[in-house]
């Protein structure tokens, strides 16, 4: 296929990002690729959110509620999975249920805050909130389930405003 392109006598037009390139010589392409600046990525500046919820239906519904072009939402059923993912690549916001199998949402929150105290946490529960959440730190919030999407959106907005380069 490359041979067919080289044999063409007409210029080749490329659209990369929002820039149109017209190449008279296809041999210019490798040089352009090597010297082109990287394209800005929405994912690089996206707000990274991890959702931890053991109920499959609630987890899937919540992901749908939180997804948007300026967010990367990842969901897990257990605190252990979420913690492993956080260690590999930290998130901006952790939204966790309190009652999870094995590691509770509170234990997850404490583990994450020990590693990265600047992380925002939203702790959700359908029951009475455990005492002492206010002692976890300034970036910890709580919501009672079932919560309204607007409640969590307001908390996500608070996080966005606090970021050095607000998304």
Phi and psi restraints in degrees (value plus and minus 20) as a CYANA .aco file:
   2 UNK   PHI     -79.8   -39.8
   2 UNK   PSI     -56.4   -16.4
   3 UNK   PHI     -80.4   -40.4
   3 UNK   PSI     -59.8   -19.8
   4 UNK   PHI     -83.5   -43.5
   4 UNK   PSI     -60.2   -20.2
   5 UNK   PHI     -84.8   -44.8
   5 UNK   PSI     -60.8   -20.8
   6 UNK   PHI     -85.9   -45.9
   6 UNK   PSI     -49.4    -9.4
   7 UNK   PHI    -100.8   -60.8
   7 UNK   PSI     -32.4     7.6
   8 UNK   PHI     -90.9   -50.9
   8 UNK   PSI     124.2   164.2
   9 UNK   PHI    -120.1   -80.1
   9 UNK   PSI     -31.2     8.8
  10 UNK   PHI    -107.6   -67.6
  10 UNK   PSI     132.5   172.5
  11 UNK   PHI     -82.6   -42.6
  11 UNK   PSI     133.6   173.6
  12 UNK   PHI    -122.8   -82.8
  12 UNK   PSI     112.8   152.8
  13 UNK   PHI    -127.5   -87.5
  13 UNK   PSI     108.3   148.3
  14 UNK   PHI    -141.7  -101.7
  14 UNK   PSI     121.6   161.6
  15 UNK   PHI    -134.9   -94.9
  15 UNK   PSI      93.2   133.2
  16 UNK   PHI    -142.7  -102.7
  16 UNK   PSI      94.6   134.6
  17 UNK   PHI      44.8    84.8
  17 UNK   PSI    -144.7  -104.7
  18 UNK   PHI    -126.6   -86.6
  18 UNK   PSI      -5.2    34.8
  19 UNK   PHI    -131.1   -91.1
  19 UNK   PSI     113.8   153.8
  20 UNK   PHI    -120.7   -80.7
  20 UNK   PSI     108.2   148.2
  21 UNK   PHI    -134.4   -94.4
  21 UNK   PSI     113.3   153.3
  22 UNK   PHI    -135.9   -95.9
  22 UNK   PSI      96.7   136.7
  23 UNK   PHI    -125.0   -85.0
  23 UNK   PSI     104.3   144.3
  24 UNK   PHI     -98.9   -58.9
  24 UNK   PSI     -47.0    -7.0
  25 UNK   PHI    -149.6  -109.6
  25 UNK   PSI      97.9   137.9
  26 UNK   PHI     -82.6   -42.6
  26 UNK   PSI     -41.4    -1.4
  27 UNK   PHI     -86.3   -46.3
  27 UNK   PSI     -34.9     5.1
  28 UNK   PHI     -92.5   -52.5
  28 UNK   PSI     -41.7    -1.7
  29 UNK   PHI     -77.6   -37.6
  29 UNK   PSI     -69.6   -29.6
  30 UNK   PHI     -79.4   -39.4
  30 UNK   PSI     -56.6   -16.6
  31 UNK   PHI     -86.8   -46.8
  31 UNK   PSI     -61.3   -21.3
  32 UNK   PHI     -82.4   -42.4
  32 UNK   PSI     -62.3   -22.3
  33 UNK   PHI     -84.5   -44.5
  33 UNK   PSI     -60.6   -20.6
  34 UNK   PHI     -90.1   -50.1
  34 UNK   PSI     -52.4   -12.4
  35 UNK   PHI    -120.3   -80.3
  35 UNK   PSI     -28.9    11.1
  36 UNK   PHI     -88.2   -48.2
  36 UNK   PSI     117.8   157.8
  37 UNK   PHI     -89.1   -49.1
  37 UNK   PSI     131.0   171.0
  38 UNK   PHI     -84.6   -44.6
  38 UNK   PSI     123.4   163.4
  39 UNK   PHI     -92.0   -52.0
  39 UNK   PSI     123.0   163.0
  40 UNK   PHI     -84.2   -44.2
  40 UNK   PSI     120.2   160.2
  41 UNK   PHI    -134.6   -94.6
  41 UNK   PSI     108.8   148.8
  42 UNK   PHI     -84.9   -44.9
  42 UNK   PSI     -56.3   -16.3
  43 UNK   PHI     -83.5   -43.5
  43 UNK   PSI     -56.3   -16.3
  44 UNK   PHI     -82.8   -42.8
  44 UNK   PSI     -54.2   -14.2
  45 UNK   PHI    -121.9   -81.9
  45 UNK   PSI     -18.3    21.7
  46 UNK   PHI     -86.7   -46.7
  46 UNK   PSI     129.4   169.4
  47 UNK   PHI     -93.7   -53.7
  47 UNK   PSI     101.0   141.0
  48 UNK   PHI    -112.1   -72.1
  48 UNK   PSI     100.6   140.6
  49 UNK   PHI    -142.2  -102.2
  49 UNK   PSI     112.7   152.7
  50 UNK   PHI    -133.8   -93.8
  50 UNK   PSI     113.7   153.7
  51 UNK   PHI    -133.0   -93.0
  51 UNK   PSI     109.0   149.0
  52 UNK   PHI    -140.3  -100.3
  52 UNK   PSI      92.5   132.5
  53 UNK   PHI    -171.2  -131.2
  53 UNK   PSI     105.8   145.8
  54 UNK   PHI    -102.5   -62.5
  54 UNK   PSI     -36.1     3.9
  55 UNK   PHI    -105.0   -65.0
  55 UNK   PSI      96.6   136.6
  56 UNK   PHI     -75.1   -35.1
  56 UNK   PSI     -67.0   -27.0
  57 UNK   PHI     -83.2   -43.2
  57 UNK   PSI     -68.3   -28.3
  58 UNK   PHI     -83.6   -43.6
  58 UNK   PSI     -59.4   -19.4
  59 UNK   PHI     -82.7   -42.7
  59 UNK   PSI     -68.6   -28.6
  60 UNK   PHI     -85.0   -45.0
  60 UNK   PSI     -61.7   -21.7
  61 UNK   PHI     -84.3   -44.3
  61 UNK   PSI     -62.3   -22.3
  62 UNK   PHI     -84.7   -44.7
  62 UNK   PSI     -60.5   -20.5
  63 UNK   PHI     -79.0   -39.0
  63 UNK   PSI     -64.6   -24.6
  64 UNK   PHI     -80.2   -40.2
  64 UNK   PSI     -58.2   -18.2
  65 UNK   PHI     -87.7   -47.7
  65 UNK   PSI     -57.2   -17.2
  66 UNK   PHI    -109.8   -69.8
  66 UNK   PSI     -38.0     2.0
  67 UNK   PHI     -86.9   -46.9
  67 UNK   PSI     121.3   161.3
  68 UNK   PHI    -183.4  -143.4
  68 UNK   PSI     145.3   185.3
  69 UNK   PHI     -79.1   -39.1
  69 UNK   PSI     -47.0    -7.0
  70 UNK   PHI    -117.9   -77.9
  70 UNK   PSI      -2.6    37.4
  71 UNK   PHI    -154.8  -114.8
  71 UNK   PSI     125.7   165.7
  72 UNK   PHI    -133.7   -93.7
  72 UNK   PSI      92.0   132.0
  73 UNK   PHI    -129.6   -89.6
  73 UNK   PSI     105.5   145.5
  74 UNK   PHI    -143.2  -103.2
  74 UNK   PSI     118.3   158.3
  75 UNK   PHI    -144.4  -104.4
  75 UNK   PSI     125.5   165.5
  76 UNK   PHI    -156.5  -116.5
  76 UNK   PSI     135.2   175.2
  77 UNK   PHI    -110.5   -70.5
  77 UNK   PSI     -37.9     2.1
  78 UNK   PHI    -151.4  -111.4
  78 UNK   PSI     135.6   175.6
  79 UNK   PHI     -85.3   -45.3
  79 UNK   PSI     -54.7   -14.7
  80 UNK   PHI     -83.4   -43.4
  80 UNK   PSI     -63.3   -23.3
  81 UNK   PHI     -83.8   -43.8
  81 UNK   PSI     -63.4   -23.4
  82 UNK   PHI     -84.1   -44.1
  82 UNK   PSI     -61.8   -21.8
  83 UNK   PHI     -84.2   -44.2
  83 UNK   PSI     -62.3   -22.3
  84 UNK   PHI     -81.0   -41.0
  84 UNK   PSI     -62.5   -22.5
  85 UNK   PHI     -86.7   -46.7
  85 UNK   PSI     -58.4   -18.4
  86 UNK   PHI     -85.0   -45.0
  86 UNK   PSI     -60.8   -20.8
  87 UNK   PHI     -82.8   -42.8
  87 UNK   PSI     -59.2   -19.2
  88 UNK   PHI     -89.0   -49.0
  88 UNK   PSI     -62.8   -22.8
  89 UNK   PHI    -176.5  -136.5
  89 UNK   PSI      85.1   125.1
  90 UNK   PHI     -77.6   -37.6
  90 UNK   PSI     134.3   174.3
  91 UNK   PHI    -127.9   -87.9
  91 UNK   PSI     138.6   178.6
  92 UNK   PHI     -99.2   -59.2
  92 UNK   PSI     -57.3   -17.3
  93 UNK   PHI    -153.2  -113.2
  93 UNK   PSI     116.4   156.4
  94 UNK   PHI    -136.0   -96.0
  94 UNK   PSI     100.1   140.1
  95 UNK   PHI    -129.8   -89.8
  95 UNK   PSI      97.1   137.1
  96 UNK   PHI    -153.7  -113.7
  96 UNK   PSI     124.3   164.3
  97 UNK   PHI     -94.1   -54.1
  97 UNK   PSI     131.7   171.7
  98 UNK   PHI     -94.2   -54.2
  98 UNK   PSI     -68.8   -28.8
  99 UNK   PHI    -109.7   -69.7
  99 UNK   PSI      81.9   121.9
 100 UNK   PHI    -145.9  -105.9
 100 UNK   PSI     135.0   175.0
 101 UNK   PHI     -85.7   -45.7
 101 UNK   PSI     126.1   166.1
 102 UNK   PHI      39.3    79.3
 102 UNK   PSI    -123.0   -83.0
 103 UNK   PHI     -93.0   -53.0
 103 UNK   PSI     103.2   143.2
 104 UNK   PHI     -96.1   -56.1
 104 UNK   PSI     146.8   186.8
 105 UNK   PHI     -82.9   -42.9
 105 UNK   PSI     -52.3   -12.3
 106 UNK   PHI     -89.2   -49.2
 106 UNK   PSI     -63.2   -23.2
 107 UNK   PHI     -82.2   -42.2
 107 UNK   PSI     -61.1   -21.1
 108 UNK   PHI     -80.4   -40.4
 108 UNK   PSI     -67.3   -27.3
 109 UNK   PHI     -78.1   -38.1
 109 UNK   PSI     -66.4   -26.4
 110 UNK   PHI     -82.3   -42.3
 110 UNK   PSI     -61.2   -21.2
 111 UNK   PHI     -83.6   -43.6
 111 UNK   PSI     -63.0   -23.0
 112 UNK   PHI     -88.1   -48.1
 112 UNK   PSI     -63.8   -23.8
 113 UNK   PHI     -86.3   -46.3
 113 UNK   PSI     -48.6    -8.6
 114 UNK   PHI     -85.6   -45.6
 114 UNK   PSI     -59.4   -19.4
 115 UNK   PHI    -100.3   -60.3
 115 UNK   PSI     -61.0   -21.0
 116 UNK   PHI    -162.0  -122.0
 116 UNK   PSI      63.1   103.1
 117 UNK   PHI     -82.4   -42.4
 117 UNK   PSI     -37.5     2.5
 118 UNK   PHI    -101.8   -61.8
 118 UNK   PSI     -25.1    14.9
 119 UNK   PHI     -89.3   -49.3
 119 UNK   PSI     117.2   157.2
 120 UNK   PHI    -107.0   -67.0
 120 UNK   PSI     118.8   158.8
 121 UNK   PHI    -148.3  -108.3
 121 UNK   PSI     116.4   156.4
 122 UNK   PHI    -139.3   -99.3
 122 UNK   PSI      95.8   135.8
 123 UNK   PHI    -122.6   -82.6
 123 UNK   PSI     106.1   146.1
 124 UNK   PHI    -138.3   -98.3
 124 UNK   PSI     122.8   162.8
 125 UNK   PHI    -173.4  -133.4
 125 UNK   PSI     125.1   165.1
 126 UNK   PHI    -108.0   -68.0
 126 UNK   PSI     -21.5    18.5
 127 UNK   PHI    -138.1   -98.1
 127 UNK   PSI    -195.9  -155.9
 128 UNK   PHI     -82.1   -42.1
 128 UNK   PSI     115.5   155.5
 129 UNK   PHI     -88.6   -48.6
 129 UNK   PSI     121.0   161.0
 130 UNK   PHI     -84.1   -44.1
 130 UNK   PSI     130.1   170.1
 131 UNK   PHI     -90.3   -50.3
 131 UNK   PSI     131.1   171.1
 132 UNK   PHI      72.3   112.3
 132 UNK   PSI     -15.2    24.8
 133 UNK   PHI     -81.3   -41.3
 133 UNK   PSI     -53.0   -13.0
 134 UNK   PHI     -85.3   -45.3
 134 UNK   PSI     -40.8    -0.8
 135 UNK   PHI    -103.2   -63.2
 135 UNK   PSI     -27.8    12.2
 136 UNK   PHI     -93.8   -53.8
 136 UNK   PSI     -46.1    -6.1
 137 UNK   PHI     123.5   163.5
 137 UNK   PSI     150.1   190.1
 138 UNK   PHI     -91.0   -51.0
 138 UNK   PSI     -38.8     1.2
 139 UNK   PHI    -120.7   -80.7
 139 UNK   PSI      -1.5    38.5
 140 UNK   PHI    -128.3   -88.3
 140 UNK   PSI     107.5   147.5
 141 UNK   PHI    -145.4  -105.4
 141 UNK   PSI     143.4   183.4
 142 UNK   PHI    -154.3  -114.3
 142 UNK   PSI     129.4   169.4
 143 UNK   PHI    -156.8  -116.8
 143 UNK   PSI     126.9   166.9
 144 UNK   PHI    -114.9   -74.9
 144 UNK   PSI     114.9   154.9
 145 UNK   PHI    -110.3   -70.3
 145 UNK   PSI     126.5   166.5
 146 UNK   PHI     -93.6   -53.6
 146 UNK   PSI     115.1   155.1
 147 UNK   PHI    -121.4   -81.4
 147 UNK   PSI     136.8   176.8
 148 UNK   PHI    -103.5   -63.5
 148 UNK   PSI     122.6   162.6
 149 UNK   PHI     -75.7   -35.7
 149 UNK   PSI     -55.1   -15.1
 150 UNK   PHI     -83.0   -43.0
 150 UNK   PSI     -54.2   -14.2
 151 UNK   PHI     -80.9   -40.9
 151 UNK   PSI     -68.9   -28.9
 152 UNK   PHI     -91.5   -51.5
 152 UNK   PSI     -56.1   -16.1
 153 UNK   PHI     -80.4   -40.4
 153 UNK   PSI     -59.1   -19.1
 154 UNK   PHI     -83.8   -43.8
 154 UNK   PSI     -60.8   -20.8
 155 UNK   PHI     -87.7   -47.7
 155 UNK   PSI     -59.4   -19.4
 156 UNK   PHI     -84.3   -44.3
 156 UNK   PSI     -58.9   -18.9
 157 UNK   PHI     -81.4   -41.4
 157 UNK   PSI     -58.9   -18.9
 158 UNK   PHI     -82.0   -42.0
 158 UNK   PSI     -60.9   -20.9
 159 UNK   PHI     -85.4   -45.4
 159 UNK   PSI     -65.1   -25.1
 160 UNK   PHI     -77.3   -37.3
 160 UNK   PSI     -64.8   -24.8
 161 UNK   PHI     -84.6   -44.6
 161 UNK   PSI     -47.2    -7.2
 162 UNK   PHI    -104.6   -64.6
 162 UNK   PSI     -32.7     7.3
 163 UNK   PHI     -90.8   -50.8
 163 UNK   PSI     124.6   164.6
 164 UNK   PHI     -75.4   -35.4
 164 UNK   PSI     -64.5   -24.5
 165 UNK   PHI    -136.6   -96.6
 165 UNK   PSI      70.2   110.2
 166 UNK   PHI     -78.0   -38.0
 166 UNK   PSI     109.4   149.4
